[in-house]
Amino acid sequence: MSAGTAELRHDAEVIGLVGVAHLLSHFLQLLLAPLFPLLKDEFGIGYAALGLMVSVMYTVSGISQTMAGFIVDRYGARRVLLFGMATFSLALLLTGLATSYWMLVAVALLAGIGNSVFHPADFAILNAKVNPKRLGYAFSTHAIGGNFGWLAAPVFSIGISAAYGWRAATIAAGVLGLLITAIVASGTVLSGAQADACGQRNKIQGARKGGLREDMRALMSKPVLTCFAYFTFYAMALIGLQTFSVSVLTALYGAPLVSASAALTGFLFGGTVGVVAGGIAAAHSSRHNLVAASGMFVGAAFTLLLASGALPLWLLTGAMALVGFFIFSTQPSRDILVRGAAPPGATGKVYGFVYSGLDLGASLSPLLFGWLLDQHLPRWVFGAASLFMLVAVATVVTLRPRRAADAEPGPGAMPEKAPS
């Protein structure tokens, strides 16, 4: 086997395993959202209370995510990733055993801890172990994996709950998650010292650069804070659409639950196609800020169209698919911008901090959108989501990609990459 073929095979295995892990995280994130009407009746609570449960998960995830990034940089990504996968899966399994609303909130806390590890661990692995010329495709595949997880979640939860109840759906998801964790753990390309080489390298580089003080200076730099702000507003829009679109469409358009769930599936399917297109754009563009800003702007326009309440039912799935396409097409360019903002030796902590902006936004918007639904203002859910997208455009358009020589080095010259 030639050296080039061996490297391609190695990179494909790394990207595939990390993509599967990301698929699981998104699958578990969205599993409960289509079941909210059932949970609302089961526990006698409002949408604001369900929004609080989601906020607890993302608040804990956001607080823990930066810490997870430091742990990844110090000790390596593989063990941290497997811990998060197992913890998140266990949380979904326990959800099916809850007998009160407050038990759901407690389990959401555990889910937040599990959810916190994925982005710092995933991106540390990809940046350290994948050839830089393939990073646009690696980030695209990573995002596609997450989108497939979101795409599968409503089909899985609605399908199983219709036959066996919502508790069976969450328990089955938890068991499936533990099985996927075992599969990723068995991947030889992520095992042993090889997987933790990036952590050891970053530990040495971090020590050379002045320790915690230099780490905090890196996190407080203008590019990193701008990325954080973009991710916050992006998440406020995205989580609102994902979590409450089924409830909004049933209230605003009178859509049956099955039709509203189909529209959410269309949104996620359109997002998957958008990530593919966004990966191609990222691989052939040097203006990643403009690619990300354009996608968010068009997505905001289609979301406002949905907020009008004027679309016929048969167009809802198509309109939601277009929103998903343009929003998710921004992800590969967005992730490359974050890579450019990360100083050498700080990949895990920068991705952890920046992606905690996703959790901040995800913890804030469910409370707002749940309150709007309880006030019988469903169109304002889409209206607020569109506004948050426009604010995200205003932040990301100011970002500029760092020169390649200044970014975190990829594995092209890494001696620790094991031969295939």
C-alpha positions in Angstrom: 0.0 0.0 0.0 1.5 3.4 -1.0 2.1 6.1 1.6 -0.7 8.3 0.0 -3.2 5.5 0.1 -2.3 4.6 3.7 -2.8 8.2 4.7 -6.1 8.5 2.9 -7.3 5.3 4.6 -6.2 6.5 8.0 -7.9 9.9 7.6 -11.1 8.2 6.4 -11.2 6.0 9.5 -10.6 8.9 11.8 -13.3 11.0 10.1 -15.7 8.1 10.1 -15.4 7.3 13.8 -15.6 10.9 14.8 -18.6 11.4 12.6 -20.4 8.5 14.2 -19.7 10.0 17.6 -21.1 13.3 16.5 -24.2 11.5 15.0 -24.9 10.0 18.4 -24.6 13.4 20.2 -27.1 15.1 17.9 -29.4 12.0 17.9 -29.7 12.2 21.7 -30.1 16.0 21.7 -33.2 16.0 19.6 -34.8 12.7 20.7 -37.2 14.3 23.2 -38.3 17.4 21.2 -40.9 15.7 19.0 -42.3 14.1 22.1 -43.0 17.4 23.9 -46.8 17.3 23.3 -46.8 13.9 25.0 -44.6 14.9 27.9 -46.7 18.0 28.4 -49.8 15.9 28.9 -48.0 13.1 30.9 -46.6 15.5 33.5 -49.2 18.3 33.4 -46.7 21.0 32.6 -46.4 23.9 30.0 -44.0 24.4 27.2 -42.1 26.9 29.3 -41.3 24.1 31.8 -40.1 21.9 29.0 -38.0 24.8 27.8 -36.5 25.0 31.2 -35.5 21.4 31.1 -33.7 21.9 27.8 -32.1 25.1 29.2 -30.7 23.1 32.1 -29.1 20.6 29.8 -27.5 23.3 27.6 -26.5 25.5 30.6 -24.6 22.6 32.2 -23.1 21.6 28.8 -21.9 25.2 28.2 -20.3 25.5 31.6 -18.7 22.1 31.3 -17.6 22.5 27.6 -14.7 24.9 28.2 -13.5 22.7 31.0 -13.7 19.7 28.7 -11.6 21.6 26.2 -8.8 22.1 28.8 -8.9 18.4 29.7 -8.7 17.4 26.1 -5.7 19.7 25.5 -4.0 18.3 28.6 -4.8 14.6 28.5 -6.0 13.8 25.1 -9.4 13.5 23.4 -10.3 9.8 23.1 -11.1 9.1 26.8 -13.0 12.4 27.1 -15.1 11.6 24.0 -16.0 8.1 25.2 -16.9 9.4 28.6 -19.3 11.9 27.1 -20.9 9.3 24.8 -21.6 6.9 27.6 -22.9 9.6 30.0 -25.3 11.1 27.5 -26.6 7.6 26.5 -27.2 6.8 30.2 -29.1 10.0 30.7 -31.5 9.1 27.9 -32.0 5.7 29.3 -32.8 7.2 32.7 -35.3 9.6 31.1 -37.5 6.7 30.3 -37.6 5.8 34.0 -38.6 9.3 35.3 -41.8 9.5 37.3 -41.9 13.3 37.8 -41.0 16.5 36.0 -38.1 17.2 38.4 -36.6 13.8 37.7 -36.5 14.9 34.1 -34.7 18.1 35.1 -32.1 16.1 37.1 -31.5 13.8 34.1 -31.1 16.8 31.9 -28.2 17.9 34.1 -26.5 14.5 33.5 -27.2 14.8 29.8 -25.5 18.3 29.8 -22.3 16.8 31.2 -22.3 14.2 28.5 -23.1 16.6 25.7 -20.2 19.0 26.7 -17.3 16.9 25.4 -18.1 16.3 21.8 -17.0 19.5 20.1 -13.6 20.0 21.9 -12.8 16.3 21.6 -14.0 15.9 18.0 -12.2 18.9 16.6 -9.0 18.2 18.6 -8.9 14.8 17.0 -9.7 16.0 13.5 -7.3 18.9 13.6 -4.5 16.8 14.9 -4.9 13.6 12.9 -6.4 14.6 9.5 -4.3 16.1 6.6 -5.0 19.9 6.4 -6.0 19.6 2.8 -8.9 17.4 3.8 -10.1 19.4 6.7 -12.9 21.1 4.8 -14.3 17.7 3.9 -13.6 16.4 7.4 -15.6 19.2 9.0 -18.4 18.7 6.4 -18.5 15.0 7.2 -18.5 15.8 10.9 -21.5 18.1 10.5 -23.3 15.6 8.2 -22.9 13.0 10.9 -24.6 15.4 13.4 -27.4 16.2 10.9 -28.1 12.5 10.3 -28.4 12.1 14.1 -30.9 15.0 14.1 -32.7 13.5 11.1 -33.0 10.1 12.7 -34.2 11.4 16.1 -37.8 12.4 15.3 -38.3 9.3 13.1 -37.0 7.1 15.9 -38.8 8.8 18.7 -42.2 9.2 16.9 -42.1 5.7 15.5 -41.3 3.8 18.7 -43.5 6.0 20.9 -46.5 5.5 18.5 -46.1 1.7 19.0 -44.8 1.4 22.6 -44.9 4.8 24.3 -42.4 7.6 24.8 -40.7 5.8 27.7 -39.8 2.9 25.4 -38.4 5.3 22.8 -36.0 7.0 25.3 -34.8 3.7 26.9 -34.2 2.2 23.4 -32.2 5.4 22.5 -30.1 5.0 25.6 -29.3 1.4 24.9 -28.5 2.2 21.3 -26.1 4.9 22.4 -24.2 2.6 24.7 -23.8 0.1 21.8 -22.4 2.9 19.5 -20.0 4.0 22.3 -18.7 0.4 22.4 -18.2 0.5 18.6 -16.3 3.8 18.7 -14.2 2.5 21.6 -13.1 -0.5 19.6 -11.8 1.6 16.7 -8.1 0.9 16.6 -7.3 4.2 14.9 -8.4 6.0 18.1 -6.8 3.6 20.6 -3.7 3.8 22.6 -1.1 6.6 22.7 -1.8 7.6 19.1 -5.2 9.0 20.0 -3.7 11.0 22.9 -0.7 12.3 21.1 -2.4 15.6 20.4 -3.0 16.0 24.1 0.6 15.4 25.0 1.8 17.8 22.3 -0.6 20.5 23.4 0.4 19.9 27.0 4.1 20.7 26.1 3.1 23.7 23.9 0.9 25.1 26.6 3.6 24.8 29.2 6.0 26.7 26.8 3.5 29.5 26.3 2.9 30.5 29.9 0.2 28.2 31.2 -3.2 29.4 32.3 -2.6 33.1 31.9 -1.7 32.6 28.2 -4.7 30.3 27.8 -7.1 32.9 29.1 -5.5 35.6 26.9 -6.1 33.3 23.9 -9.7 32.8 24.8 -10.3 36.5 25.3 -8.9 37.5 22.0 -11.2 39.4 19.6 -11.5 36.6 16.9 -12.3 34.0 19.6 -14.9 36.2 21.3 -16.4 37.1 17.9 -16.7 33.4 17.1 -18.3 32.9 20.5 -20.9 35.6 19.8 -21.7 34.1 16.4 -22.2 30.7 17.9 -24.5 32.0 20.6 -26.9 33.7 18.2 -26.7 30.9 15.7 -27.8 28.5 18.5 -30.6 30.7 19.7 -32.1 30.4 16.2 -31.3 26.8 15.5 -32.4 25.3 18.8 -35.6 27.3 18.7 -36.4 25.9 15.3 -35.4 22.4 16.1 -37.0 22.1 19.5 -40.3 24.0 19.0 -41.0 23.9 15.2 -43.3 20.9 15.6 -45.3 22.7 18.3 -45.3 26.0 16.3 -46.5 24.4 13.1 -49.4 22.7 14.9 -50.4 26.0 16.6 -49.8 28.4 13.7 -50.9 26.3 10.8 -53.1 23.8 12.5 -50.8 21.0 11.1 -51.3 17.5 12.3 -48.5 16.1 14.5 -47.4 13.8 11.7 -47.2 16.6 9.2 -45.4 18.9 11.6 -42.9 16.2 12.4 -42.4 15.7 8.6 -41.6 19.4 8.3 -39.0 19.0 11.0 -37.6 16.0 9.2 -37.5 18.2 6.0 -35.6 20.9 7.9 -33.0 18.3 9.0 -32.8 16.6 5.6 -32.3 20.0 3.9 -29.6 20.7 6.5 -27.8 17.6 5.6 -27.7 18.5 1.9 -26.7 22.0 2.9 -23.7 20.7 4.9 -22.5 18.8 1.8 -22.8 22.0 -0.3 -21.2 24.0 2.5 -18.3 21.6 2.6 -17.6 22.0 -1.1 -17.9 25.8 -0.8 -15.4 25.7 2.2 -12.9 23.6 0.3 -12.9 26.0 -2.7 -13.2 29.4 -0.9 -10.9 31.6 1.1 -13.8 33.9 2.3 -15.3 31.6 4.8 -16.9 34.5 6.7 -18.9 35.6 3.6 -20.0 32.0 2.9 -21.3 31.7 6.5 -23.0 35.1 6.5 -24.7 34.5 3.1 -26.2 31.2 4.3 -27.5 32.7 7.5 -29.1 35.7 5.7 -31.0 33.6 3.2 -32.1 31.3 6.0 -33.5 34.2 8.0 -35.5 35.4 5.0 -37.2 32.0 4.6 -37.9 31.8 8.3 -39.7 35.1 8.1 -41.8 33.7 5.3 -42.8 30.8 7.6 -43.6 33.3 10.4 -46.2 34.9 8.1 -48.5 31.9 8.5 -49.6 32.3 4.9 -48.0 29.2 3.4 -50.3 26.2 2.5 -49.7 23.0 4.5 -48.3 21.2 1.5 -45.4 23.8 1.3 -44.3 23.6 4.9 -41.9 20.7 4.5 -40.3 22.3 1.5 -40.0 25.7 3.2 -38.5 24.1 6.3 -36.0 22.2 4.1 -34.8 25.4 2.5 -34.3 27.0 5.9 -32.3 24.0 7.0 -30.3 23.9 3.8 -29.1 27.5 4.1 -28.5 27.5 7.9 -26.5 24.3 7.9 -24.5 25.2 4.8 -22.6 27.6 7.0 -21.2 25.0 9.3 -17.9 23.9 7.5 -16.9 27.5 6.9 -17.8 28.4 10.4 -15.6 25.6 11.8 -12.6 26.6 9.7 -12.9 30.1 11.0 -12.7 28.8 14.5 -9.6 26.8 13.6 -8.0 29.9 12.3 -8.8 31.7 15.6 -7.1 29.0 17.7 -3.4 29.6 18.6 -1.0 26.6 18.4 -1.6 24.2 21.3 -5.0 25.6 22.2 -7.3 23.8 19.8 -9.3 21.9 22.4 -9.8 24.8 24.7 -10.7 27.3 21.9 -13.2 24.9 20.4 -14.6 24.1 23.8 -15.0 27.8 24.7 -16.4 28.8 21.3 -18.8 25.9 21.2 -20.0 26.8 24.7 -21.6 29.7 22.9 -23.8 27.1 21.3 -24.8 25.9 24.7 -25.4 29.5 26.0 -27.7 30.2 23.1 -29.4 26.9 23.4 -30.0 27.5 27.2 -31.5 30.9 26.6 -33.8 30.5 23.6 -36.0 27.5 24.9 -37.2 29.7 27.8 -38.1 32.5 25.4 -39.7 30.3 22.8 -41.6 28.2 25.3 -43.0 31.4 26.9 -44.1 32.7 23.5 -45.9 29.5 22.8 -47.6 29.6 26.2 -48.7 33.2 25.4 -50.2 31.8 22.1 -47.7 33.7 20.0 -46.4 30.9 17.8 -45.5 33.2 14.8 -43.1 35.1 17.1 -41.0 32.0 17.6 -40.1 32.0 13.9 -39.8 35.8 14.0 -37.4 35.8 16.9 -35.4 33.0 15.2 -35.0 35.1 12.1 -33.8 38.1 14.2 -31.2 36.0 15.9 -29.9 34.8 12.5 -29.5 38.4 11.3 -27.5 39.2 14.4 -25.3 36.2 13.7 -24.7 37.5 10.2 -23.5 40.8 11.7 -20.9 39.0 13.9 -19.5 36.4 11.4 -19.1 38.9 8.5 -16.4 40.7 10.5 -14.2 37.5 10.9 -11.2 36.9 8.7 -9.5 33.6 8.2 -6.0 33.4 9.8 -3.1 32.8 7.6 -2.5 29.1 7.2 1.0 29.4 8.8 -0.5 30.8 12.0 -3.2 28.2 12.5 -3.1 25.0 14.5 -0.8 22.6 12.6 -2.4 19.6 11.0 -1.0 16.1 10.9 0.8 16.5 7.6 4.2 16.6 9.4 3.2 14.8 12.6 5.6 11.9 13.3 3.2 10.3 15.7 0.7 9.3 13.0 0.7 5.5 13.0 1.1 3.8 9.7 -1.9 1.9 8.3 
